[in-house]
Amino acid sequence: MTDALGHGTTGTAGFGRTARSGGVDVTPQDDSAQPGLDVGVPTPAPRDVPRSVVFRHLVQVQGRIVGLYWVIVVVAFALIGAAYAFFSRNVELSVWDWATQSPKYFLLAMGTILTAAYLPVFVAHGVTRRTFALMATVWVLLVTVSAGVIMALGYLVEGFVYDAAGWPQALTSPHLYDSAGESVLIFTEFALLTLGHMVTGWLIGTGYYRWGWWWGTAFMVPALLPAVVVELALSTSWIGELIETVFDYSPPPLGFGVMISLCGAAAGLVATFTLVRTTPLRSKV
Amino acid sequence: MSLGVEMRERDDVRVGLSVETRNLTVRFGATAAINDLTISLEPGKIHGLLGRNGSGKSTLAATFAAFRAPTSGSVRVGGHDPYEHARTASQICLIREGGDIYDQQSVTCALALSRSMRPYWDEKYAKYLIRRFQLPLGKKAQRLSRGQRSALGVTLGLASRAPLTIFDESYLGMDAPSREIFYEELLPDYVAHPRTIIVSTHLIGEVASLFEEVLVIDRGRLVVQGDADDLRTRGVEVVGPAATVDRFVSGLTVLAERRLGATTSATVYGRLNRERERDAAAAGLSLGPVGLQDLFIHLTSPDDPAIGDPAAALPPDGASR
């Protein structure tokens, strides 16, 4: 094909292509095994990307990391417990009680990567931010509820071992519960603590992804609120002990504290949802 | 009749999504990456989105694909605002260089992700492309070379068969043989599965022959849009004695001028009618075509005074400025 001024329009740079889309002179390559050239086959109707697919992928990509963390925690504290039993003359303290600190910080870290690591991939695969945010919220709830269940189960399993050996299972940290057998309170404490921290992590990570280093760092102050609210409302562990001692703070009654915690986490989720819905994907460098 | 039109007339296959913008502006702080852009891209064609580095191509592609929302104005893909419109978003595939995939996951996992999310995904074709590009299935994305990563992105884009597929400089990291595979695959696959394809690039020489429509932007504003063949006829190089050339091009839109001794070569934007062609021949001037790439270079040259306002740079068809 030539244009009105007589210069060729087919094939460039010596590639010898005989095709150009505006003409009919299309010559596929020699490979006769090429699939997919089934012209005229009706195509499926457009559909949304199913939410279940989004959730499944979130579970696959972050579930492995979270699962590995719990395996490490369980194995590590089982070994610590074994060493404690082997070397100590008087076993009387709950070893699992020492495992109560790291989950909330680990899940805070997991929250920070939710937007930066997964939002671009999902949006690039045709998923809306709304669907991502909804499914990530479900994932956060699943992970934090699981944390509460695992912590309660840990105490129960340790209780069986201690009972069989005739050891007391004394708790050293301040909690909502007084004994390792109060599974509902154990679940409540850790589900809420991890929820507040993971939501805070997600909010912090979204702030950094959206605004970059300086404004993202400034945004950390309000982003910490869900975790701070839950910590103040429940007032457990070393943080609660510190606040109560230094500020002469009295935590609210349990039921009210749970309500405040849930409201704090919900407000954090709403804020995250709102931010994610309007966050542009970063340019690739 | 172009192949794209023929395909659009078929009712048993999908033919791609149209793209329209109205007064589209995208700002990054005080900088307007896209500035009051109004364009319309027909469905079922291969469009070339051309512009220099930093001209706004990637921002425009990102806006088409709902990677970011406009600051003002509107975008319509298939008649819908693609931003947070689930049905539309699932039909758009924007491949940036290297693709948006998990660095920690293998090529196999990247294919599985696309398979599960892309409604028109062709698994056989994806595997075929993986073989053609010789991509290692078990290797993590972060360990792929730049070229392999680009090839993976191109594979995901082609096999997605998305009604609006956009390649944003997707193949820059690939070596020449791999780029040739991309060009070889793009056209037959487009013919077999007509859809709207936008190829954004500043390297025009290799891909110019693929385009049916061309859109040139510079500094976020439209410089020229039109049928690729038509654009190829809009540039004329006039060569001859300096004084004669100067007289001949007087009143025409001169995009560039080079002098070598007593000889001048002037690139003129616009078509010359037969009378002007006869005048040139009579004056001893030679007329030659200007390739798409050369035309692009001239149209987006920072030395061109018209580029001070790209949207107003060119008269419709070679008239005097």
Chai-1 contact restraints between the chains, C-beta under 6 A:
chainA,res_idxA,chainB,res_idxB,connection_type,confidence,min_distance_angstrom,max_distance_angstrom,comment,restraint_id
A,D3,B,D229,contact,1.0,0.0,6.0,A-B,restraint_1
A,D3,B,R232,contact,1.0,0.0,6.0,A-B,restraint_2
A,D3,B,T233,contact,1.0,0.0,6.0,A-B,restraint_3
A,A4,B,T233,contact,1.0,0.0,6.0,A-B,restraint_4
A,L5,B,T233,contact,1.0,0.0,6.0,A-B,restraint_5
A,L5,B,P289,contact,1.0,0.0,6.0,A-B,restraint_6
A,H7,B,P289,contact,1.0,0.0,6.0,A-B,restraint_7
A,T10,B,S209,contact,1.0,0.0,6.0,A-B,restraint_8
A,T12,B,G205,contact,1.0,0.0,6.0,A-B,restraint_9
A,T12,B,A208,contact,1.0,0.0,6.0,A-B,restraint_10
A,T12,B,S209,contact,1.0,0.0,6.0,A-B,restraint_11
A,A13,B,G205,contact,1.0,0.0,6.0,A-B,restraint_12
A,A13,B,E206,contact,1.0,0.0,6.0,A-B,restraint_13
A,F15,B,E180,contact,1.0,0.0,6.0,A-B,restraint_14
A,A19,B,L187,contact,1.0,0.0,6.0,A-B,restraint_15
A,R20,B,S209,contact,1.0,0.0,6.0,A-B,restraint_16
A,S21,B,L3,contact,1.0,0.0,6.0,A-B,restraint_17
A,S21,B,I46,contact,1.0,0.0,6.0,A-B,restraint_18
A,S21,B,L187,contact,1.0,0.0,6.0,A-B,restraint_19
A,S21,B,L210,contact,1.0,0.0,6.0,A-B,restraint_20
A,S21,B,E212,contact,1.0,0.0,6.0,A-B,restraint_21
A,G22,B,S2,contact,1.0,0.0,6.0,A-B,restraint_22
A,G22,B,E212,contact,1.0,0.0,6.0,A-B,restraint_23
A,V24,B,L3,contact,1.0,0.0,6.0,A-B,restraint_24
A,V26,B,L187,contact,1.0,0.0,6.0,A-B,restraint_25
A,V26,B,V191,contact,1.0,0.0,6.0,A-B,restraint_26
A,P28,B,P188,contact,1.0,0.0,6.0,A-B,restraint_27
A,Q29,B,E184,contact,1.0,0.0,6.0,A-B,restraint_28
A,P35,B,K124,contact,1.0,0.0,6.0,A-B,restraint_29
A,P35,B,Y125,contact,1.0,0.0,6.0,A-B,restraint_30
A,P35,B,Y128,contact,1.0,0.0,6.0,A-B,restraint_31
A,G36,B,D122,contact,1.0,0.0,6.0,A-B,restraint_32
A,G36,B,Y125,contact,1.0,0.0,6.0,A-B,restraint_33
A,L37,B,A192,contact,1.0,0.0,6.0,A-B,restraint_34
A,V39,B,A192,contact,1.0,0.0,6.0,A-B,restraint_35
A,G40,B,D12,contact,1.0,0.0,6.0,A-B,restraint_36
A,P42,B,D12,contact,1.0,0.0,6.0,A-B,restraint_37
A,T43,B,R14,contact,1.0,0.0,6.0,A-B,restraint_38
A,P46,B,R87,contact,1.0,0.0,6.0,A-B,restraint_39
A,P46,B,Q91,contact,1.0,0.0,6.0,A-B,restraint_40
A,R47,B,P119,contact,1.0,0.0,6.0,A-B,restraint_41
A,D48,B,A86,contact,1.0,0.0,6.0,A-B,restraint_42
A,D48,B,R87,contact,1.0,0.0,6.0,A-B,restraint_43
A,D48,B,S90,contact,1.0,0.0,6.0,A-B,restraint_44
A,V49,B,S90,contact,1.0,0.0,6.0,A-B,restraint_45
A,V49,B,M117,contact,1.0,0.0,6.0,A-B,restraint_46
A,V53,B,S116,contact,1.0,0.0,6.0,A-B,restraint_47
A,P120,B,D100,contact,1.0,0.0,6.0,A-B,restraint_48
A,V121,B,D100,contact,1.0,0.0,6.0,A-B,restraint_49
A,A124,B,D100,contact,1.0,0.0,6.0,A-B,restraint_50
A,H125,B,M117,contact,1.0,0.0,6.0,A-B,restraint_51
A,G126,B,A89,contact,1.0,0.0,6.0,A-B,restraint_52
A,G126,B,S90,contact,1.0,0.0,6.0,A-B,restraint_53
A,T128,B,E84,contact,1.0,0.0,6.0,A-B,restraint_54
A,T128,B,A86,contact,1.0,0.0,6.0,A-B,restraint_55
A,T128,B,A89,contact,1.0,0.0,6.0,A-B,restraint_56
A,R130,B,E84,contact,1.0,0.0,6.0,A-B,restraint_57
A,P280,B,R68,contact,1.0,0.0,6.0,A-B,restraint_58
A,L281,B,F67,contact,1.0,0.0,6.0,A-B,restraint_59
A,K284,B,R96,contact,1.0,0.0,6.0,A-B,restraint_60
